[in-house]
Amino acid sequence: MSLSDKIPAASNRYAVMQKFRSREAWHVLKIMAEFVESAEELQGIEPAVSIFGSARTARDHADYKLTEDIARRLSDAGFGVISGGGPGIMEAANKGAFQGKGPSIGLNIVLPHEQKGNEYQDISLKFNHFFSRKVMFVKHACAYVVMPGGFGTLDELFESLTLVQTGKSRRIPIILVDTSFWRGLVDWFADQLVGRGMINPGDLALITLTDDPAEVVNAIFEHYETRGFSASPEERERMLNL
């Protein structure tokens, strides 16, 4: 191949790269728009509790009914309830809140295999990116309630534990519901993570395990009994750096 043959090929590659960079810059603007829109919609939602759990949980399953009960109690106690807006545990959380006094919020994610939003949302937001959606789960919650779930639920759980442990987020209750489901994982934390010095023993105190819906609400109120639900100025500053 001669030099004259190589120049057009190089020029074409440069044009393709420039086109990709232009699309990438536009993509960044769309991400920013997600943050701006969701921040504006959720700025008045306080206090609120984020509930995570499996999208595959059937409506007649005990976990669905338990989640609905917890969400209704939280809603009637004055909390907004935030879920992923989809089916399963997310639907149960929105449904329970929708029937109560507080707002029901769905942070819906757009997936390759379409996930239809549930019908029990007072506020419904749509996200294309998991990371911007996760920021909103954290930023606007004064507690996390984690029901049984799969990889997505575990992702949210470990994200919240990491943010609280490292001080990137304020200290809030992280409540795991269904002892039989979570006990093995928590025991593994103690045996392997604490045992090998990968976390401190006190880090296990970030987690509350329960099977009782009333205890979920009580644990949140007890945590905030001496300080109130609003973030302090220092905490608000910290949350800007999520």
C-alpha positions in Angstrom: 0.0 0.0 0.0 1.4 3.4 -1.0 1.4 6.5 1.1 -1.3 8.0 -1.1 -3.5 5.0 -0.3 -3.0 5.4 3.5 -3.9 9.1 3.7 -7.6 8.6 2.7 -7.9 5.7 5.2 -6.4 7.8 8.0 -8.7 10.7 7.1 -11.8 8.4 7.3 -10.7 7.1 10.7 -10.3 10.7 11.9 -13.8 11.6 10.7 -15.3 8.6 12.5 -13.5 9.5 15.7 -14.7 13.1 15.5 -18.3 12.0 14.9 -18.0 9.6 18.0 -16.6 12.4 20.1 -19.4 14.7 19.2 -22.0 12.0 20.1 -20.1 11.4 23.4 -20.2 15.1 24.3 -24.0 15.2 23.6 -24.3 12.0 25.7 -22.7 13.9 28.7 -25.3 16.6 28.3 -28.1 14.1 28.4 -26.6 12.7 31.6 -26.6 16.2 33.1 -30.2 16.6 32.1 -31.2 13.5 34.0 -29.6 14.9 37.2 -31.2 18.3 36.7 -34.7 17.0 36.0 -34.6 14.5 38.9 -33.2 17.0 41.4 -35.9 19.5 40.6 -38.7 16.9 40.9 -37.4 15.4 44.2 -36.1 18.5 46.0 -39.3 18.8 48.1 -39.5 15.1 49.0 -38.3 14.9 52.6 -38.1 12.7 54.6 -38.1 9.7 52.3 -37.1 6.1 52.5 -35.7 4.1 49.6 -36.9 0.5 49.3 -35.0 -2.1 47.2 -35.9 -5.6 46.2 -36.4 -8.1 43.4 -38.4 -7.2 40.3 -39.3 -10.9 40.0 -41.3 -11.2 43.2 -44.9 -12.3 42.4 -47.9 -10.4 43.8 -49.0 -13.3 45.9 -45.6 -13.9 47.5 -45.1 -13.2 51.2 -42.3 -10.7 50.4 -44.6 -8.7 48.2 -47.2 -8.4 50.9 -44.6 -7.7 53.6 -43.1 -4.9 51.4 -46.6 -3.4 50.8 -47.2 -3.4 54.6 -43.9 -1.7 55.3 -44.4 0.9 52.7 -47.9 1.7 53.9 -46.6 2.1 57.5 -43.8 4.4 56.3 -46.2 6.4 54.2 -48.7 6.9 57.0 -45.8 7.8 59.3 -45.0 10.8 57.0 -42.3 9.4 54.8 -42.1 9.5 51.0 -41.3 6.1 49.6 -38.9 5.7 46.8 -38.6 2.5 44.7 -37.3 1.6 41.3 -40.8 2.0 39.8 -40.9 -1.4 38.2 -42.7 -4.7 39.1 -42.2 -7.1 42.0 -40.9 -5.5 45.3 -40.7 -2.2 43.6 -44.4 -2.3 42.8 -45.3 -3.5 46.3 -43.4 -0.5 47.7 -45.1 2.0 45.5 -48.5 0.4 46.1 -48.2 0.5 49.8 -47.1 4.1 49.7 -49.7 5.1 47.2 -52.4 3.8 49.6 -50.9 5.9 52.5 -50.5 9.5 53.2 -47.0 10.1 51.9 -45.9 10.4 48.2 -45.0 7.3 46.2 -41.9 7.9 44.0 -40.7 5.6 41.2 -37.2 6.0 39.7 -37.7 4.0 36.6 -34.8 2.6 34.5 -34.9 2.1 30.7 -33.6 -1.4 30.0 -32.9 -3.3 26.7 -35.7 -5.7 27.7 -38.5 -3.2 28.5 -39.4 -2.9 32.1 -42.9 -1.5 32.4 -43.4 1.0 35.2 -46.0 0.2 37.8 -49.2 2.2 38.2 -48.8 3.3 41.8 -46.5 6.3 41.4 -47.3 9.9 42.4 -44.0 11.0 41.0 -42.5 8.9 38.1 -39.0 9.7 36.7 -37.2 7.8 33.9 -33.5 7.2 33.8 -31.3 5.8 31.1 -28.3 5.4 33.4 -28.0 3.2 36.5 -25.4 5.5 38.1 -27.5 8.7 38.0 -30.5 6.8 39.2 -28.5 5.4 42.2 -27.4 8.9 43.1 -31.1 9.9 43.5 -31.8 6.8 45.6 -29.1 7.9 48.0 -29.4 11.7 47.8 -33.1 11.8 48.8 -33.3 9.0 51.3 -33.1 9.1 55.1 -33.1 5.3 55.3 -32.8 2.2 53.1 -35.0 -0.8 53.4 -33.7 -3.8 51.5 -35.9 -6.7 50.8 -34.8 -10.0 49.2 -33.5 -9.5 45.7 -30.9 -10.4 43.1 -27.9 -8.6 41.6 -29.6 -5.3 41.3 -30.7 -5.3 44.9 -27.2 -6.4 46.1 -25.7 -3.6 44.0 -27.9 -1.0 45.8 -27.1 -2.6 49.2 -23.3 -2.6 48.7 -23.4 0.9 47.2 -25.2 2.3 50.2 -22.9 0.4 52.7 -19.8 1.8 50.9 -21.0 5.4 50.8 -21.9 5.4 54.5 -18.8 3.5 55.6 -16.5 5.8 53.7 -18.3 9.0 54.8 -19.3 10.0 51.3 -22.9 9.8 52.5 -24.4 10.7 55.9 -25.0 7.8 58.4 -28.5 6.5 57.8 -30.3 3.3 58.8 -29.7 0.3 56.4 -32.4 -2.2 57.3 -32.4 -5.7 55.8 -35.8 -7.4 56.0 -36.2 -11.2 56.1 -33.6 -12.6 58.5 -33.7 -16.1 56.8 -32.6 -14.5 53.5 -29.9 -12.1 54.8 -28.5 -13.9 57.8 -26.0 -16.0 55.8 -24.6 -12.9 54.1 -24.2 -11.0 57.3 -22.5 -14.0 58.9 -20.2 -14.1 56.0 -19.4 -10.4 56.5 -18.5 -11.2 60.1 -16.5 -14.4 59.3 -14.6 -13.3 56.2 -14.6 -9.5 56.0 -14.1 -8.8 59.7 -12.1 -12.0 60.2 -9.6 -11.0 57.5 -9.5 -7.4 58.6 -11.1 -6.1 55.4 -13.7 -4.1 57.4 -13.9 -3.0 61.0 -16.1 -4.9 63.4 -18.1 -1.7 64.0 -19.0 -1.6 60.3 -21.5 -4.4 61.0 -23.4 -1.9 63.1 -24.4 -0.2 59.9 -26.9 -3.0 59.3 -30.2 -3.8 61.1 -31.8 -7.2 60.5 -35.5 -7.6 61.1 -38.7 -9.5 60.1 -41.1 -7.1 61.8 -42.7 -4.2 59.7 -43.2 -2.1 62.9 -39.6 -2.5 63.8 -38.6 -1.0 60.4 -40.5 2.2 61.2 -39.3 2.3 64.8 -35.6 1.8 63.9 -35.8 4.8 61.5 -37.5 7.0 64.2 -35.0 5.9 66.8 -32.0 6.7 64.6 -33.3 10.3 64.1 -34.7 10.8 67.6 -32.0 13.2 68.8 -31.2 15.0 65.5 -34.2 15.3 63.2 -34.6 14.1 59.6 -33.1 17.0 57.8 -29.5 16.8 56.8 -27.1 19.2 58.5 -25.3 21.9 56.4 -22.1 19.7 56.7 -24.0 16.7 55.5 -25.6 18.6 52.6 -22.1 19.7 51.5 -20.9 16.1 51.7 -23.8 14.9 49.6 -22.8 17.3 46.8 -19.7 15.1 46.3 -21.5 11.8 45.8 
